């Protein structure tokens, strides 16, 4: 892998800078209530921009492993530049998931990179290409959790980062499901029978939509995912209370 193949774009650094601005606002708000305007603005900007960063890293993870595994076309497509404009559809891939995150608090998968799987060296490589995305969410969530746990910081920043970390865990749990159209299925697909893969290709456009509809429309399903994500989040050292306060602040219109 040539170092020059990975060239982070100014767009990525701009989104990262926006997340830092949100973090600074949250950190210096000195708020004692989740209704403080400066705290709300800081947490909201931090979570939205931070989620955009995680979407970019998720897709970069797919592309980077694909590049290492034999598909060099991803470099020419700009996937290694961490620029959301090079993904399939920036509106459907980034804007829509951010809107749904703001409205419902559920981090739906966003972004997409086209991988030439015929160019990959083996089925094992194809599996790791699929797993790279959700694992990037898990690692990002773990790093945020460790930062909150071991780095002294203001309460406002801590609750914002805690909620963002919980969202990363939720995204990992959601994406790792073996459902056609999600990364979990992509990880096992190379080992499935041709007939099974053919059937999966037919339901791939609809299966995730059914899952997302259940998450929003059926409280039992949504709560089950929330509980599992919270359990994993606490297992890696996260504070559910801090994440809950971050969620309350982020979704300020609900109270």
MOJO-V30525 format. One record per backbone hydrogen bond with DSSP energy under -0.5 kcal/mol. NH is the residue of the N-H (numbers start at 0). CO is the residue of the C=O. Records with the same first field share a line. If there is no record, write none. Layout:
BEGIN
NH = CO + CO
END
This chain:
BEGIN
4 = 1
5 = 2
6 = 4 + 79
8 = 80
12 = 8
13 = 9
14 = 10
15 = 11
16 = 12
17 = 13
18 = 14
19 = 15
20 = 16
21 = 17
22 = 18
23 = 19
24 = 20
25 = 21
26 = 22
27 = 23
28 = 25
35 = 32
39 = 35
40 = 36
41 = 37
42 = 38
43 = 39
44 = 40
45 = 41
46 = 42
47 = 43
48 = 44
49 = 45
50 = 46
51 = 47
52 = 48
53 = 49
54 = 50
55 = 51
56 = 52
57 = 53
58 = 54
59 = 55
60 = 56
61 = 57
62 = 58
63 = 59
64 = 60
65 = 61
66 = 62
67 = 63
68 = 64
69 = 66
70 = 65
71 = 69
73 = 70
74 = 71
75 = 71
76 = 72
77 = 74
78 = 73
79 = 73
80 = 77
81 = 78
82 = 77
83 = 81
85 = 82
86 = 83
87 = 111
92 = 88
93 = 89
94 = 89
95 = 90
97 = 93
98 = 94
99 = 95
100 = 96
101 = 97
102 = 98
103 = 99
104 = 99 + 100
105 = 99
106 = 104
107 = 105
114 = 112
116 = 114
118 = 115
119 = 116
120 = 68
125 = 121
126 = 122
127 = 123
128 = 124
129 = 125
130 = 126
131 = 127
132 = 128 + 129
133 = 129
134 = 130
135 = 131
136 = 132
137 = 133
138 = 134
139 = 135
140 = 136
141 = 137
142 = 138
143 = 139
144 = 140
145 = 141
146 = 142
147 = 143
148 = 144
149 = 145
150 = 146
151 = 149
157 = 153
158 = 154
159 = 155
160 = 156
161 = 157
162 = 158
163 = 159
164 = 160
165 = 161
166 = 162
167 = 163
168 = 164
169 = 165
170 = 166
171 = 167
172 = 168
173 = 169
174 = 170
175 = 171
176 = 173
178 = 176
181 = 178
183 = 174 + 176
184 = 176 + 181
185 = 181
186 = 182
187 = 183 + 184
188 = 184
189 = 185
190 = 187
191 = 188
196 = 192
197 = 193
198 = 194
199 = 195
200 = 196
201 = 197
202 = 198
203 = 199
205 = 202
206 = 202
207 = 203
209 = 205
210 = 206
211 = 207
212 = 208
213 = 209
214 = 210
215 = 211
216 = 212
217 = 213
218 = 216
220 = 217
221 = 217
222 = 218
223 = 219
224 = 220
225 = 221
226 = 222
227 = 223
228 = 224
229 = 225
230 = 226
231 = 227
232 = 228
233 = 229
234 = 230
235 = 231
236 = 233
237 = 232
239 = 237
242 = 238
243 = 239
244 = 240
245 = 241
246 = 242
247 = 243
248 = 244
249 = 245
250 = 246
251 = 248 + 249
253 = 250
254 = 251
END
